[in-house]
């Protein structure tokens, strides 16, 4: 959810430049079930406009109204929203509403964290009471242990005296798209809507521009012979869509020394056996685990036909792999959708 925080911070900077105060509303505790879980946030500006959401849209209006007092007296508070009587979620949300101001030092530290793909921690201090005012607020701790609060009026308290919600925000999920055709553009657009960090590798002979891939972080022209990958971690997926078997094979050979968790490759099912056989010729010591991480044809079998539909099926497969979920219809579930 780091991308949601990025959007909030971006809008905060705009609001502060306009001279508008801001407050941050964060779900810090949940009793029962809810559409979204603790750790979701929304920004409310002094003109009562908002960015982000803490539910499916049913709670936000009340939060905006109850945030007005924080603009008036700069006192953080905790409110509850009981969905058992108004929603189908059957849960009680505890929401911390705190003054939200960010300075240049915080912006610099946050930008460095994003660029280096580091995690950060947010500790939110609150009481489990409705319309409760007090010394409440959040502390952000960056990877280098630099700490920031959002209000000068808040001072961190001992954990024994107050409840604390702790959240670790991981770097944005990274998607590497290898290919520069129309279907690669569609995949890039859809993945960008999820807040993923997207790097696109097109052909060195037909290099594209960043403007050709809305939502991409970078677009470079390269080849499997010269490309050097970096920062391929567990929260990274690679989708190869060159429409060239030879180029696909060369890229997979290059990736074999990195062992990413997901490699999706476009193409007919009959190419899979040939690809694996030739991989053994070029990389004799290739591991079974690496082969298990190759998904070709890429995507879930949902009847996708258009480039947009194929992009949906690929993204759904990536999520199922990274989150270790076997896809099936949610109507088969009788209990909770999420185990935690």
Wavefront OBJ file of the C-alpha trace (Angstrom):
o trace
v 0.000 0.000 0.000
v 3.007 2.270 -0.346
v 1.481 3.654 -3.554
v -1.554 4.902 -1.596
v 0.723 6.744 0.815
v 2.597 8.227 -2.170
v -0.668 9.642 -3.528
v -1.562 11.080 -0.129
v 1.836 12.749 0.258
v 1.712 14.115 -3.281
v -1.679 15.723 -2.642
v -0.544 17.011 0.749
v 2.282 18.943 -0.891
v -0.207 20.499 -3.321
v -2.587 21.397 -0.488
v 0.156 22.925 1.651
v 1.282 25.062 -1.277
v -2.300 26.370 -1.433
v -2.225 27.162 2.279
v -4.682 24.401 3.192
v -4.471 22.382 6.406
v -4.652 18.580 6.158
v -5.631 15.718 8.407
v -4.881 12.040 7.999
v -7.484 9.387 8.795
v -6.080 5.899 9.400
v -7.858 2.669 10.281
v -5.854 1.462 13.280
v -8.037 -1.324 14.665
v -10.876 -3.572 13.536
v -13.336 -5.687 15.477
v -15.087 -8.148 13.185
v -14.900 -7.895 9.402
v -14.638 -4.963 7.028
v -14.178 -4.180 3.332
v -10.615 -3.017 4.016
v -8.206 -3.769 6.847
v -6.216 -1.677 9.354
v -3.467 0.337 7.715
v -5.606 2.014 5.051
v -5.642 5.797 5.030
v -7.299 8.841 3.535
v -6.252 12.488 3.399
v -8.755 15.244 4.105
v -7.955 18.856 3.296
v -9.371 21.960 4.919
v -11.755 22.490 1.997
v -13.122 18.978 2.783
v -11.793 17.362 -0.363
v -10.203 13.970 0.130
v -7.745 11.511 -1.409
v -7.685 7.789 -0.676
v -10.292 5.602 0.973
v -10.680 3.464 4.075
v -13.658 1.460 2.830
v -15.730 0.889 -0.265
v -17.068 4.442 -0.042
v -19.615 4.149 2.750
v -17.511 5.427 5.669
v -15.671 8.325 4.088
v -18.456 10.933 4.287
v -18.835 10.466 8.029
v -15.082 10.636 8.573
v -14.918 13.938 6.675
v -17.659 15.412 8.854
v -16.099 14.210 12.094
v -12.660 15.471 11.032
v -13.833 19.096 11.125
v -12.980 19.451 14.815
v -9.340 18.519 14.126
v -9.057 21.428 11.699
v -10.456 23.775 14.353
v -8.360 22.819 17.383
v -5.514 20.674 15.941
v -6.352 17.938 18.455
v -6.084 14.367 17.194
v -8.924 12.009 18.015
v -10.173 8.470 17.570
v -13.610 7.696 16.202
v -15.423 4.433 15.575
v -17.681 3.363 12.760
v -19.987 0.471 13.536
v -20.799 -1.285 10.296
v -22.971 -3.906 11.961
v -25.995 -1.618 11.766
v -25.263 0.228 8.535
v -23.206 -2.081 6.312
v -22.821 -5.700 5.392
v -19.298 -5.851 6.827
v -20.300 -6.681 10.419
v -17.315 -4.896 11.921
v -16.321 -1.894 14.028
v -13.598 0.353 12.607
v -11.372 2.423 14.893
v -10.102 5.424 12.970
v -7.332 7.779 14.063
v -7.748 11.318 12.746
v -4.617 13.427 13.217
v -3.210 16.734 11.947
v -1.006 16.025 8.959
v 1.891 18.267 8.010
v 5.001 17.199 6.116
v 8.197 19.210 5.754
v 11.079 19.134 3.301
v 13.150 16.800 5.478
v 10.381 14.207 5.458
v 9.884 14.556 1.713
v 13.576 14.000 1.111
v 13.673 10.914 3.347
v 10.514 9.513 1.734
v 11.832 10.084 -1.803
v 15.082 8.314 -0.904
v 13.126 5.371 0.498
v 11.085 5.072 -2.702
v 14.150 5.334 -4.951
v 16.115 2.746 -2.975
v 13.074 0.459 -2.649
v 13.385 0.331 1.122
v 10.648 -0.445 3.624
v 9.369 1.954 6.264
v 7.475 1.567 9.527
v 4.487 3.519 10.822
v 3.495 3.326 14.510
v 0.086 4.864 15.256
v -0.770 5.585 18.911
v -4.443 5.640 19.906
v -7.118 4.529 22.389
v -9.916 2.101 21.580
v -12.673 4.604 22.355
v -15.151 6.523 20.247
v -14.730 10.316 19.972
v -11.665 10.098 22.174
v -9.292 13.080 22.212
v -5.711 12.862 23.399
v -2.035 12.730 22.642
v -2.563 10.534 19.604
v -0.574 10.384 16.396
v 1.802 8.475 14.148
v 5.562 8.038 13.977
v 7.247 7.135 10.692
v 10.579 5.311 10.930
v 12.672 4.983 7.806
v 15.207 2.271 7.017
v 18.069 4.407 8.365
v 16.119 4.808 11.648
v 15.308 8.456 10.943
v 11.953 9.278 12.596
v 9.217 11.807 11.812
v 5.846 12.768 13.270
v 3.078 14.591 11.409
v 2.243 17.111 14.135
v 4.418 19.163 16.470
v 1.779 18.697 19.173
v 2.226 14.909 19.280
v 4.808 13.282 21.520
v 5.394 9.531 21.461
v 4.093 7.715 24.522
v 5.009 4.500 26.284
v 3.286 1.537 24.672
v 1.961 0.355 28.048
v -0.114 3.521 28.355
v -1.792 3.421 24.965
v -2.643 1.135 22.060
v -0.255 0.992 19.115
v -0.908 -0.092 15.555
v 2.318 -1.037 13.788
v 2.553 -1.304 10.022
v 5.500 -2.145 7.797
v 5.121 -0.753 4.288
v 7.132 -2.724 1.758
v 8.436 -1.253 -1.511
v 5.954 -1.140 -4.353
v 5.518 -4.390 -6.244
v 7.781 -4.328 -9.285
v 6.812 -5.506 -12.764
v 9.364 -5.805 -15.566
v 7.771 -5.950 -19.001
v 10.018 -7.165 -21.822
v 8.388 -6.102 -25.060
v 7.210 -2.933 -26.731
v 4.088 -3.799 -28.682
v 0.424 -2.912 -28.181
v -0.264 -5.689 -25.647
v 2.702 -4.582 -23.515
v 1.225 -1.081 -23.346
v -2.113 -2.490 -22.146
v -0.413 -4.558 -19.446
v 1.562 -1.518 -18.331
v -1.577 0.638 -18.002
v -3.450 -1.941 -15.950
v -0.533 -2.706 -13.675
v -0.022 1.024 -13.079
v -3.585 1.228 -11.740
v -2.515 -1.183 -9.005
v 0.317 1.085 -7.967
v 3.005 -1.275 -9.249
v 6.424 0.067 -10.206
v 6.862 -0.803 -13.877
v 10.068 -0.977 -15.890
v 9.744 -1.665 -19.614
v 12.473 -3.145 -21.800
v 11.919 -2.752 -25.519
v 14.078 -3.775 -28.457
v 17.333 -1.901 -28.881
v 16.527 -1.646 -32.585
v 13.076 -0.203 -31.952
v 13.369 1.613 -28.646
v 10.238 3.285 -27.332
v 9.849 6.405 -25.201
v 8.476 6.743 -21.682
v 5.457 8.578 -23.080
v 4.556 5.431 -25.046
v 3.910 3.546 -21.788
v 1.604 5.525 -19.457
v 2.325 4.658 -15.837
v 5.792 3.208 -16.427
v 8.721 4.117 -14.201
v 11.264 3.631 -17.000
v 11.460 2.535 -20.624
v 14.784 1.455 -22.133
v 15.881 -0.181 -25.353
v 18.117 -3.173 -24.782
v 18.874 -6.743 -25.793
v 19.239 -10.050 -23.917
v 22.953 -10.050 -24.738
v 23.654 -6.733 -22.992
v 20.902 -6.386 -20.377
v 21.873 -6.608 -16.708
v 19.018 -6.930 -14.251
v 19.084 -5.542 -10.733
v 16.868 -5.687 -7.672
v 14.906 -8.752 -8.769
v 13.395 -9.741 -5.447
v 10.441 -11.713 -4.152
v 8.033 -8.881 -4.910
v 9.064 -8.676 -8.558
v 7.449 -10.281 -11.591
v 8.701 -10.424 -15.168
v 6.497 -10.762 -18.233
v 8.182 -11.494 -21.563
v 6.079 -10.477 -24.554
v 8.483 -10.148 -27.487
v 6.442 -12.297 -29.890
v 9.759 -13.903 -30.818
v 10.668 -17.356 -29.565
v 14.402 -16.760 -30.053
v 14.350 -13.518 -28.081
v 12.194 -15.096 -25.368
v 14.665 -17.960 -24.971
v 17.637 -15.585 -24.756
v 15.969 -13.530 -22.032
v 15.033 -16.617 -20.005
v 18.621 -17.869 -20.233
v 19.801 -14.491 -18.929
v 17.244 -14.557 -16.120
v 18.280 -18.048 -14.990
v 21.033 -16.603 -12.811
v 18.600 -14.326 -10.977
v 15.800 -16.783 -10.130
v 12.770 -14.430 -9.930
v 9.518 -15.718 -8.416
v 7.448 -15.253 -11.561
v 8.366 -15.249 -15.245
v 5.398 -15.081 -17.580
v 5.890 -15.694 -21.303
v 3.357 -15.202 -24.082
v 2.997 -17.953 -26.657
v 1.248 -21.184 -27.517
v 1.315 -24.121 -25.049
v 3.250 -26.259 -27.561
v 6.259 -23.932 -27.209
v 6.678 -24.737 -23.516
v 8.316 -28.165 -23.936
v 10.645 -26.842 -26.612
v 11.607 -23.913 -24.408
v 12.419 -26.155 -21.439
v 14.435 -28.582 -23.579
v 16.545 -25.811 -25.066
v 17.019 -24.206 -21.664
v 18.742 -27.410 -20.503
v 21.088 -27.154 -23.491
v 22.092 -23.563 -22.723
v 21.949 -23.846 -18.904
v 22.768 -27.475 -17.987
v 22.626 -26.784 -14.253
v 19.258 -25.024 -14.368
v 17.188 -25.828 -11.281
v 13.716 -27.318 -11.041
v 12.710 -24.337 -8.923
v 13.559 -21.931 -11.716
v 11.481 -23.949 -14.175
v 8.593 -23.962 -11.694
v 8.667 -20.172 -11.716
v 8.098 -20.008 -15.477
v 4.456 -19.561 -16.485
v 3.843 -20.028 -20.168
v 1.432 -19.301 -21.677
v 1.194 -16.463 -19.143
v -2.143 -15.797 -17.471
v -5.101 -17.571 -15.919
v -7.552 -19.512 -18.085
v -10.500 -17.103 -17.963
v -11.319 -16.963 -21.673
v -9.292 -13.800 -22.298
v -9.190 -12.720 -25.949
v -8.410 -9.022 -26.269
v -5.107 -7.441 -25.167
v -6.932 -5.856 -22.229
v -8.434 -9.163 -21.141
v -5.101 -10.934 -21.505
v -3.526 -8.249 -19.316
v -6.178 -8.929 -16.643
v -5.477 -12.665 -16.760
v -1.719 -12.120 -16.432
v -2.066 -9.707 -13.516
v -4.451 -12.099 -11.770
v -1.967 -14.951 -12.191
v 0.889 -12.838 -10.822
v -1.156 -11.992 -7.729
v -2.100 -15.633 -7.176
v 1.539 -16.725 -7.443
v 3.056 -13.997 -5.277
v 0.372 -14.376 -2.598
v 0.352 -18.169 -2.863
v -3.352 -18.542 -3.596
v -4.970 -21.141 -5.830
v -7.535 -19.263 -7.972
v -11.216 -20.142 -7.646
v -14.545 -18.347 -7.350
v -15.077 -16.541 -4.026
v -18.639 -17.864 -3.871
v -17.151 -21.186 -2.808
v -16.007 -19.596 0.458
v -18.284 -19.853 3.474
v -16.020 -18.244 6.083
v -13.624 -15.312 5.910
v -12.118 -14.279 2.574
v -8.839 -13.242 4.190
v -7.195 -15.406 6.830
v -5.560 -12.367 8.446
l 1 2 3 4 5 6 7 8 9 10 11 12 13 14 15 16 17 18 19 20 21 22 23 24 25 26 27 28 29 30 31 32 33 34 35 36 37 38 39 40 41 42 43 44 45 46 47 48 49 50 51 52 53 54 55 56 57 58 59 60 61 62 63 64 65 66 67 68 69 70 71 72 73 74 75 76 77 78 79 80 81 82 83 84 85 86 87 88 89 90 91 92 93 94 95 96 97 98 99 100 101 102 103 104 105 106 107 108 109 110 111 112 113 114 115 116 117 118 119 120 121 122 123 124 125 126 127 128 129 130 131 132 133 134 135 136 137 138 139 140 141 142 143 144 145 146 147 148 149 150 151 152 153 154 155 156 157 158 159 160 161 162 163 164 165 166 167 168 169 170 171 172 173 174 175 176 177 178 179 180 181 182 183 184 185 186 187 188 189 190 191 192 193 194 195 196 197 198 199 200 201 202 203 204 205 206 207 208 209 210 211 212 213 214 215 216 217 218 219 220 221 222 223 224 225 226 227 228 229 230 231 232 233 234 235 236 237 238 239 240 241 242 243 244 245 246 247 248 249 250 251 252 253 254 255 256 257 258 259 260 261 262 263 264 265 266 267 268 269 270 271 272 273 274 275 276 277 278 279 280 281 282 283 284 285 286 287 288 289 290 291 292 293 294 295 296 297 298 299 300 301 302 303 304 305 306 307 308 309 310 311 312 313 314 315 316 317 318 319 320 321 322 323 324 325 326 327 328 329 330 331 332 333 334 335 336 337 338 339 340
